[in-house]
Amino acid sequence: MANDGSVERSRGIVKFYNGEKGFGFARRENGAPDVFIHANALKRSGIEDGVKTGDKLEFDVLPVDGKGPKADKIRLLAKV
């Protein structure tokens, strides 16, 4: 996360996503910690069908108190 208060935009690949439970994780291209992906963030971003392992994404990285970073404003770059 940038120190100036701006939101970090990152790219990554879906490592795991469970559509029934509505969550998963993406590995970031820059090697930073994985980000949490929630079904609500996908829906807010217009991705109604969810994502699959290997899909390429672009997203904002938001910190979560006491937990790892989460993805928001997700854009699907490529489906597998």
C-alpha positions in Angstrom: 0.0 0.0 0.0 1.4 3.4 -0.8 2.2 5.6 2.1 0.5 8.7 0.7 -3.0 7.4 1.3 -3.6 6.4 -2.3 -4.9 3.0 -3.2 -2.6 0.5 -4.8 -3.7 -0.9 -8.1 -2.3 -4.4 -8.8 -2.5 -7.3 -11.1 -2.7 -11.0 -10.3 -3.8 -14.5 -11.0 -6.6 -16.3 -9.2 -5.0 -19.0 -7.0 -8.3 -20.4 -5.7 -11.9 -19.4 -5.7 -14.9 -21.3 -4.2 -18.1 -20.0 -5.8 -20.3 -21.9 -3.3 -18.6 -20.2 -0.4 -18.1 -16.9 -2.2 -14.4 -16.3 -1.6 -10.9 -17.0 -2.8 -7.4 -15.6 -3.2 -5.3 -14.1 -6.0 -1.5 -14.2 -6.2 -0.1 -10.7 -7.1 2.3 -10.4 -10.0 4.7 -8.2 -7.9 5.2 -10.9 -5.3 3.4 -9.0 -2.6 1.1 -11.0 -0.2 -1.9 -12.7 -1.8 -5.2 -10.8 -1.7 -8.6 -12.0 -0.5 -11.4 -12.0 -3.1 -15.0 -11.9 -2.0 -18.1 -12.6 -4.1 -19.6 -9.2 -3.1 -16.5 -7.4 -4.5 -16.8 -9.3 -7.8 -20.5 -8.4 -8.1 -19.9 -4.7 -7.3 -17.3 -4.9 -10.1 -19.8 -6.4 -12.6 -18.3 -9.9 -12.6 -21.5 -11.9 -12.0 -20.2 -15.3 -13.0 -17.3 -15.4 -10.5 -13.7 -16.3 -11.4 -11.7 -19.5 -11.8 -8.2 -20.6 -11.0 -5.8 -19.0 -13.5 -8.0 -16.0 -14.4 -6.0 -12.8 -14.7 -7.3 -9.8 -12.7 -6.5 -6.2 -12.0 -7.8 -4.8 -8.7 -7.4 -2.2 -6.0 -5.6 -3.5 -2.9 -7.4 -2.6 0.4 -6.0 -3.3 3.9 -8.1 -5.2 6.3 -7.6 -4.7 10.1 -6.1 -7.8 11.6 -6.2 -9.7 8.3 -4.4 -9.6 5.0 -5.2 -7.3 2.0 -8.4 -7.7 0.0 -9.3 -7.0 -3.6 -11.8 -4.3 -4.7 -12.8 -2.7 -8.0 -11.8 -5.9 -9.8 -11.4 -6.0 -13.5 -11.2 -9.4 -15.3 -8.3 -9.2 -17.8 -8.4 -12.8 -19.1 -10.3 -16.0 -18.4 -8.7 -19.4 -18.7 
